[in-house]
């Protein structure tokens, strides 16, 4: 994360992913994976980013969202929407309100970019209903909420 060059950053992320045990310190591996994917997206290395998730039977809510961001950055709206919807469903089923709000916001943003804002109504309702329960989330996502014209009373 604090490497001087992208090459060094990639090396560090890949090392972290290879040495961290799976269930133990899962969040460190997930963060390294998210940072590596961000770096690969920035460099338009789409397939390498997707390969990080290849061969997995199932993905977590945050991993589904990360895969969706890969497709979204390529403007592959339908594939991005599918993964954001999976993320939203998994987060809701797992009681992960923050991830569910993140996925709902990403879906609204994606559907506006794709020119299908009418599909966003259910997710907008979810955001309005649930965001008031997490003022920290609202503050964290204020720029995106403002850009999308979503007003949440704080």
C-alpha positions as CSV (number, residue, x, y, z in Angstrom):
1,X,0.0,0.0,0.0
2,X,2.9,2.4,0.7
3,X,5.3,1.1,-1.9
4,X,7.1,3.7,-4.0
5,X,6.1,2.1,-7.3
6,X,3.2,0.0,-8.6
7,X,5.6,-2.9,-9.3
8,X,6.7,-3.0,-5.6
9,X,3.1,-2.6,-4.5
10,X,2.0,-5.5,-6.7
11,X,4.9,-7.6,-5.3
12,X,3.9,-6.9,-1.7
13,X,0.2,-7.6,-2.3
14,X,0.9,-10.9,-4.0
15,X,3.3,-11.9,-1.2
16,X,0.6,-11.1,1.4
17,X,-1.9,-13.2,-0.5
18,X,0.5,-16.1,-0.7
19,X,1.6,-16.2,2.9
20,X,-1.5,-15.4,4.9
21,X,-3.5,-18.4,6.2
22,X,-7.0,-18.5,4.8
23,X,-9.4,-18.2,7.8
24,X,-6.9,-16.6,10.1
25,X,-6.5,-12.9,9.5
26,X,-8.9,-13.2,6.6
27,X,-9.4,-9.4,6.5
28,X,-5.7,-8.8,5.8
29,X,-5.9,-11.1,2.8
30,X,-9.1,-9.5,1.7
31,X,-7.6,-6.0,1.9
32,X,-4.5,-7.1,0.1
33,X,-6.7,-8.7,-2.6
34,X,-8.8,-5.5,-2.9
35,X,-5.7,-3.3,-3.2
36,X,-4.1,-5.6,-5.8
37,X,-7.3,-5.6,-7.8
38,X,-7.4,-1.8,-7.7
39,X,-3.9,-1.7,-8.9
40,X,-4.6,-4.1,-11.7
41,X,-7.7,-2.1,-12.7
42,X,-5.7,1.1,-12.8
43,X,-3.3,-0.7,-15.2
44,X,-6.1,-2.2,-17.3
45,X,-5.0,-5.7,-16.5
46,X,-8.6,-7.0,-16.3
47,X,-8.0,-10.7,-16.8
48,X,-5.3,-10.8,-14.2
49,X,-7.7,-9.2,-11.7
50,X,-10.4,-11.7,-12.5
51,X,-7.9,-14.6,-12.3
52,X,-7.5,-13.8,-8.6
53,X,-11.0,-15.2,-8.1
54,X,-10.9,-18.0,-10.6
55,X,-11.6,-21.6,-9.4
56,X,-13.5,-20.5,-6.3
57,X,-16.7,-22.2,-5.5
58,X,-18.2,-19.2,-3.8
59,X,-17.2,-15.6,-3.1
60,X,-17.9,-13.4,0.0
61,X,-20.1,-10.3,-0.4
62,X,-17.0,-8.0,-0.5
63,X,-15.3,-10.3,-3.1
64,X,-18.5,-10.3,-5.3
65,X,-18.4,-6.5,-5.1
66,X,-14.7,-6.4,-6.0
67,X,-15.4,-8.6,-9.1
68,X,-18.2,-6.3,-10.0
69,X,-15.9,-3.3,-9.9
70,X,-13.6,-5.1,-12.4
71,X,-16.5,-5.5,-14.8
72,X,-17.8,-2.0,-14.1
73,X,-14.4,-0.4,-14.9
74,X,-14.6,-2.1,-18.3
75,X,-18.2,-0.8,-18.7
76,X,-19.5,-4.4,-18.8
77,X,-22.7,-3.4,-17.1
78,X,-24.6,-6.6,-17.1
79,X,-21.8,-8.7,-15.6
80,X,-21.1,-5.9,-13.0
81,X,-24.8,-5.8,-12.1
82,X,-24.9,-9.5,-11.6
83,X,-22.0,-9.5,-9.1
84,X,-23.2,-6.4,-7.3
85,X,-26.6,-8.1,-6.9
86,X,-24.9,-11.2,-5.5
87,X,-22.9,-9.0,-3.1
88,X,-26.1,-7.3,-2.0
89,X,-27.9,-10.6,-1.4
90,X,-25.0,-12.2,0.4
91,X,-24.5,-9.1,2.6
92,X,-28.2,-9.0,3.5
93,X,-28.3,-12.7,4.3
94,X,-25.2,-12.4,6.4
95,X,-26.5,-9.4,8.3
96,X,-23.7,-7.2,7.0
97,X,-25.6,-3.9,6.7
98,X,-22.5,-1.9,5.7
99,X,-21.7,-4.2,2.8
100,X,-25.4,-4.3,1.7
101,X,-25.5,-0.5,1.7
102,X,-22.2,-0.4,-0.3
103,X,-23.6,-2.8,-2.9
104,X,-27.0,-1.0,-3.1
105,X,-25.1,2.3,-3.7
106,X,-22.9,0.7,-6.3
107,X,-26.0,-0.7,-8.0
108,X,-27.7,2.7,-8.1
109,X,-24.5,4.2,-9.5
110,X,-24.1,1.4,-12.1
111,X,-27.7,1.6,-13.2
112,X,-27.4,5.3,-13.7
113,X,-24.2,4.9,-15.7
114,X,-25.8,2.1,-17.8
115,X,-28.8,4.3,-18.6
116,X,-31.3,2.2,-16.7
117,X,-32.1,4.4,-13.6
118,X,-35.6,2.9,-13.3
119,X,-34.0,-0.4,-12.2
120,X,-32.5,1.4,-9.2
121,X,-35.7,2.1,-7.3
122,X,-35.7,-0.8,-4.9
123,X,-32.0,-0.2,-4.0
124,X,-32.7,3.5,-3.5
125,X,-35.5,2.6,-1.1
126,X,-33.1,0.3,0.7
127,X,-30.5,3.0,1.0
128,X,-33.1,5.5,2.4
129,X,-34.4,3.0,4.9
130,X,-31.1,1.6,6.1
131,X,-28.6,4.5,5.8
132,X,-30.2,6.4,8.7
133,X,-29.1,3.5,11.0
134,X,-25.5,4.2,10.1
135,X,-24.5,7.8,10.1
136,X,-20.9,6.9,9.7
137,X,-21.7,5.1,6.4
138,X,-23.6,8.3,5.3
139,X,-20.6,10.5,6.1
140,X,-18.2,8.1,4.4
141,X,-20.2,7.9,1.2
142,X,-21.4,11.6,1.2
143,X,-19.6,12.5,-2.1
144,X,-21.1,9.6,-4.0
145,X,-24.6,10.2,-2.5
146,X,-24.4,13.8,-3.5
147,X,-23.2,13.0,-7.0
148,X,-26.1,10.6,-7.4
149,X,-28.6,13.1,-6.0
150,X,-29.5,10.9,-3.0
151,X,-30.4,13.0,0.1
152,X,-30.1,11.3,3.4
153,X,-31.0,13.2,6.6
154,X,-28.2,13.1,9.1
